[in-house]
Amino acid sequence: MEKNESNEAIELKKEIEALKKDFLKLGDSLEKIVSEKIEKNFEDIKESVKAKISQDNLEKLDDLKIKSKSATDFLKTEHEAHPLLSIMVAAGVGYIVGKISNKI
Protein backbone atom coordinates (compact mmCIF):
# COMPACT_ATOMS: atom_id res chain seq x y z
CA MET A 1 0.00 0.00 0.00
CA GLU A 2 2.78 2.38 0.97
CA LYS A 3 4.70 1.63 -2.24
CA ASN A 4 1.60 2.32 -4.33
CA GLU A 5 1.13 5.70 -2.61
CA SER A 6 4.79 6.47 -3.19
CA ASN A 7 4.41 5.69 -6.90
CA GLU A 8 1.34 7.90 -7.09
CA ALA A 9 3.24 10.76 -5.42
CA ILE A 10 6.08 10.37 -7.92
CA GLU A 11 3.62 10.40 -10.83
CA LEU A 12 1.89 13.47 -9.38
CA LYS A 13 5.24 15.28 -9.11
CA LYS A 14 6.01 14.42 -12.74
CA GLU A 15 2.63 15.75 -13.86
CA ILE A 16 3.14 18.95 -11.87
CA GLU A 17 6.54 19.47 -13.49
CA ALA A 18 5.01 18.88 -16.92
CA LEU A 19 2.32 21.46 -16.14
CA LYS A 20 4.96 23.97 -15.04
CA LYS A 21 6.82 23.48 -18.32
CA ASP A 22 3.56 23.91 -20.25
CA PHE A 23 2.80 27.13 -18.35
CA LEU A 24 6.26 28.45 -19.12
CA LYS A 25 5.82 27.66 -22.82
CA LEU A 26 2.40 29.29 -22.80
CA GLY A 27 3.82 32.33 -21.04
CA ASP A 28 6.62 32.60 -23.59
CA SER A 29 4.09 32.41 -26.40
CA LEU A 30 1.89 35.07 -24.81
CA GLU A 31 4.90 37.27 -24.19
CA LYS A 32 5.94 36.99 -27.83
CA ILE A 33 2.44 37.75 -29.08
CA VAL A 34 2.00 40.74 -26.77
CA SER A 35 5.47 42.08 -27.61
CA GLU A 36 4.81 41.79 -31.34
CA LYS A 37 1.41 43.47 -30.97
CA ILE A 38 2.90 46.33 -28.94
CA GLU A 39 5.71 46.77 -31.46
CA LYS A 40 3.30 46.76 -34.41
CA ASN A 41 0.92 49.19 -32.74
CA PHE A 42 3.80 51.45 -31.78
CA GLU A 43 5.11 51.54 -35.34
CA ASP A 44 1.61 52.10 -36.77
CA ILE A 45 1.00 55.00 -34.39
CA LYS A 46 4.42 56.47 -35.09
CA GLU A 47 3.88 56.36 -38.85
CA SER A 48 0.39 57.87 -38.61
CA VAL A 49 1.56 60.84 -36.54
CA LYS A 50 5.05 61.26 -37.98
CA ALA A 51 4.09 64.06 -40.34
CA LYS A 52 1.99 65.79 -37.69
CA ILE A 53 4.46 66.15 -34.82
CA SER A 54 7.79 67.85 -34.28
CA GLN A 55 11.20 66.16 -34.23
CA ASP A 56 11.36 66.68 -30.46
CA ASN A 57 8.15 64.73 -30.00
CA LEU A 58 9.43 62.00 -32.33
CA GLU A 59 12.45 61.65 -30.06
CA LYS A 60 10.13 61.37 -27.06
CA LEU A 61 8.25 58.67 -28.95
CA ASP A 62 11.52 56.81 -29.50
CA ASP A 63 12.28 57.16 -25.77
CA LEU A 64 8.88 55.66 -25.05
CA LYS A 65 9.76 52.72 -27.28
CA ILE A 66 12.97 52.14 -25.32
CA LYS A 67 11.04 52.29 -22.04
CA SER A 68 8.46 49.82 -23.34
CA LYS A 69 11.30 47.46 -24.31
CA SER A 70 12.69 47.80 -20.80
CA ALA A 71 9.26 47.02 -19.36
CA THR A 72 8.98 43.99 -21.62
CA ASP A 73 12.35 42.73 -20.40
CA PHE A 74 11.23 43.22 -16.79
CA LEU A 75 8.04 41.29 -17.49
CA LYS A 76 10.08 38.46 -18.95
CA THR A 77 12.10 38.07 -15.77
CA GLU A 78 8.93 38.25 -13.68
CA HIS A 79 7.33 35.63 -15.92
CA GLU A 80 10.21 33.27 -15.26
CA ALA A 81 9.84 33.83 -11.50
CA HIS A 82 6.01 33.63 -11.41
CA PRO A 83 4.72 31.85 -14.53
CA LEU A 84 1.05 31.44 -13.57
CA LEU A 85 0.63 35.03 -12.44
CA SER A 86 2.38 36.33 -15.53
CA ILE A 87 0.07 34.34 -17.79
CA MET A 88 -2.95 35.96 -16.18
CA VAL A 89 -1.36 39.41 -16.47
CA ALA A 90 -0.37 38.82 -20.10
CA ALA A 91 -3.91 37.74 -20.93
CA GLY A 92 -5.26 40.91 -19.31
CA VAL A 93 -2.77 43.13 -21.12
CA GLY A 94 -3.53 41.40 -24.39
CA TYR A 95 -7.22 42.01 -23.86
CA ILE A 96 -6.63 45.70 -23.14
CA VAL A 97 -4.29 46.13 -26.12
CA GLY A 98 -6.88 44.42 -28.31
CA LYS A 99 -9.61 46.77 -27.11
CA ILE A 100 -7.40 49.80 -27.68
CA SER A 101 -6.40 48.55 -31.14
CA ASN A 102 -10.01 48.18 -32.17
CA LYS A 103 -10.71 51.79 -31.20
CA ILE A 104 -7.82 53.23 -33.22
C-alpha positions in Angstrom: 0.0 0.0 0.0 2.8 2.4 1.0 4.7 1.6 -2.2 1.6 2.3 -4.3 1.1 5.7 -2.6 4.8 6.5 -3.2 4.4 5.7 -6.9 1.3 7.9 -7.1 3.2 10.8 -5.4 6.1 10.4 -7.9 3.6 10.4 -10.8 1.9 13.5 -9.4 5.2 15.3 -9.1 6.0 14.4 -12.7 2.6 15.7 -13.9 3.1 19.0 -11.9 6.5 19.5 -13.5 5.0 18.9 -16.9 2.3 21.5 -16.1 5.0 24.0 -15.0 6.8 23.5 -18.3 3.6 23.9 -20.2 2.8 27.1 -18.3 6.3 28.5 -19.1 5.8 27.7 -22.8 2.4 29.3 -22.8 3.8 32.3 -21.0 6.6 32.6 -23.6 4.1 32.4 -26.4 1.9 35.1 -24.8 4.9 37.3 -24.2 5.9 37.0 -27.8 2.4 37.7 -29.1 2.0 40.7 -26.8 5.5 42.1 -27.6 4.8 41.8 -31.3 1.4 43.5 -31.0 2.9 46.3 -28.9 5.7 46.8 -31.5 3.3 46.8 -34.4 0.9 49.2 -32.7 3.8 51.4 -31.8 5.1 51.5 -35.3 1.6 52.1 -36.8 1.0 55.0 -34.4 4.4 56.5 -35.1 3.9 56.4 -38.8 0.4 57.9 -38.6 1.6 60.8 -36.5 5.1 61.3 -38.0 4.1 64.1 -40.3 2.0 65.8 -37.7 4.5 66.2 -34.8 7.8 67.8 -34.3 11.2 66.2 -34.2 11.4 66.7 -30.5 8.2 64.7 -30.0 9.4 62.0 -32.3 12.5 61.7 -30.1 10.1 61.4 -27.1 8.3 58.7 -29.0 11.5 56.8 -29.5 12.3 57.2 -25.8 8.9 55.7 -25.1 9.8 52.7 -27.3 13.0 52.1 -25.3 11.0 52.3 -22.0 8.5 49.8 -23.3 11.3 47.5 -24.3 12.7 47.8 -20.8 9.3 47.0 -19.4 9.0 44.0 -21.6 12.3 42.7 -20.4 11.2 43.2 -16.8 8.0 41.3 -17.5 10.1 38.5 -19.0 12.1 38.1 -15.8 8.9 38.2 -13.7 7.3 35.6 -15.9 10.2 33.3 -15.3 9.8 33.8 -11.5 6.0 33.6 -11.4 4.7 31.8 -14.5 1.0 31.4 -13.6 0.6 35.0 -12.4 2.4 36.3 -15.5 0.1 34.3 -17.8 -2.9 36.0 -16.2 -1.4 39.4 -16.5 -0.4 38.8 -20.1 -3.9 37.7 -20.9 -5.3 40.9 -19.3 -2.8 43.1 -21.1 -3.5 41.4 -24.4 -7.2 42.0 -23.9 -6.6 45.7 -23.1 -4.3 46.1 -26.1 -6.9 44.4 -28.3 -9.6 46.8 -27.1 -7.4 49.8 -27.7 -6.4 48.5 -31.1 -10.0 48.2 -32.2 -10.7 51.8 -31.2 -7.8 53.2 -33.2 
